[in-house]
Amino acid sequence: MKKFTGQITEIIIHCTATPPARNLHVSDITRYHRQRGFETIGYHYLITLDGTVEQGRATDYIGAHCLGHNDRSIGVAYVGGVDAAGTPCDTRTPAQRRSLMQLVSELRRRYPAATVHGHREFAAKACPCFDVAGEYR
């Protein structure tokens, strides 16, 4: 893994694209990402269904979450993002919404030059399945 050498200018929000009843933790995503050839989890933070914020990849290391943006961004994912049929939708629990808001506020203080984005702004995906720009103006 490479350490950040430049300034963090983006906070990119993702979802795990899992149905509402399926909770995941950093250990689960780390295992999955390693199977895909990553050294470890690609996200810096994960928010579980109960709103717990779990540390993923250390924030002084470049993430593996958004092609073309990893060298300047912090990646945050919440568990969920699809309904029981697999259709993209905002499945965030009230606890996840609160935790995400608090984490993004903290990250904006830590990285004052950073703007907040949804993964779908940079890739042809529905991720994170809600309007990040509208929510984090």
C-alpha positions in Angstrom: 0.0 0.0 0.0 1.1 3.5 -0.7 0.9 6.4 1.7 -0.9 9.6 0.7 1.6 12.2 -0.5 -0.8 14.9 -1.6 -3.8 16.7 -0.2 -7.1 15.0 0.4 -9.6 16.9 -1.8 -12.5 14.4 -1.9 -14.6 12.4 0.4 -16.4 9.7 -1.6 -19.4 7.9 -0.2 -20.2 4.3 -1.3 -22.7 1.5 -0.4 -21.9 -2.2 -0.1 -24.8 -3.1 -2.5 -26.2 -5.6 0.0 -29.9 -6.1 1.0 -31.3 -4.4 4.2 -31.1 -7.4 6.5 -27.5 -8.4 5.6 -25.0 -6.7 8.0 -21.3 -6.6 7.1 -18.2 -5.6 9.0 -14.8 -4.5 8.0 -13.5 -8.1 8.4 -16.1 -9.3 5.8 -15.2 -6.7 3.2 -11.5 -7.1 3.8 -11.9 -10.8 3.0 -13.9 -10.0 -0.1 -11.5 -7.3 -1.3 -8.5 -9.7 -0.7 -10.2 -12.3 -2.9 -10.4 -9.6 -5.6 -6.7 -9.0 -5.3 -6.6 -6.0 -2.9 -4.1 -5.9 -0.1 -6.8 -5.1 2.4 -10.2 -3.3 2.5 -10.4 -0.5 -0.1 -12.6 1.8 2.1 -11.2 3.9 4.9 -14.5 3.7 6.9 -17.5 1.4 7.0 -20.8 2.2 8.7 -22.7 -0.9 9.9 -26.5 -1.3 10.1 -26.5 -0.2 13.8 -24.5 3.0 12.9 -21.2 1.8 14.2 -18.3 3.4 12.4 -15.6 0.9 11.8 -12.1 1.8 10.7 -11.1 0.2 7.4 -7.9 1.0 5.7 -5.8 3.5 7.7 -6.4 7.1 6.6 -2.8 7.8 5.8 -2.8 5.1 3.0 -4.3 5.6 -0.4 -7.6 3.7 -0.7 -8.9 1.4 -3.4 -12.5 2.5 -3.8 -12.8 4.9 -6.8 -10.7 4.5 -9.9 -8.9 7.7 -10.8 -9.6 9.4 -7.4 -8.0 7.1 -4.8 -4.8 9.2 -4.5 -6.7 12.2 -3.3 -9.8 10.8 -1.5 -11.1 9.2 1.6 -13.6 6.3 1.0 -16.6 5.8 3.2 -19.1 3.0 2.7 -22.4 2.2 4.5 -23.8 -1.3 4.6 -26.8 -1.6 2.3 -27.9 0.2 -0.8 -30.2 -2.4 -2.5 -33.6 -3.7 -1.5 -34.5 -7.4 -1.0 -34.8 -7.8 -4.8 -31.4 -6.2 -5.5 -32.8 -2.9 -6.8 -30.7 0.1 -5.9 -32.3 2.2 -3.1 -31.5 4.2 -0.1 -31.6 1.6 2.7 -29.7 3.6 5.3 -31.1 3.1 8.8 -31.6 6.2 11.0 -28.5 5.2 12.9 -26.5 5.0 9.7 -27.7 8.4 8.6 -26.7 10.0 11.9 -23.3 8.3 11.9 -22.6 9.2 8.2 -23.5 12.8 8.9 -21.2 12.9 11.9 -18.3 11.1 10.1 -18.6 13.4 7.1 -18.6 16.5 9.4 -15.5 15.2 11.2 -13.7 14.4 7.9 -14.6 17.9 6.5 -12.9 19.4 9.6 -9.9 17.2 9.2 -9.6 17.8 5.4 -11.0 21.3 4.9 -10.2 21.3 1.1 -12.3 18.2 0.6 -15.6 18.1 -1.2 -18.2 15.3 -0.7 -19.3 13.1 -3.5 -21.2 9.9 -4.3 -19.3 7.1 -6.1 -21.9 7.4 -8.9 -20.4 10.8 -9.8 -17.3 9.1 -11.0 -18.5 5.7 -12.2 -21.5 4.3 -14.1 -23.1 2.9 -10.9 -26.1 3.7 -8.6 -23.7 3.7 -5.6 -24.3 5.0 -3.0 -28.1 5.0 -3.9 -28.9 8.4 -2.6 -28.3 12.0 -3.6 -25.0 12.9 -1.8 -24.8 16.4 -3.4 -28.2 17.3 -2.1 -27.6 15.9 1.3 -24.1 17.3 1.9 -24.1 20.8 0.4 
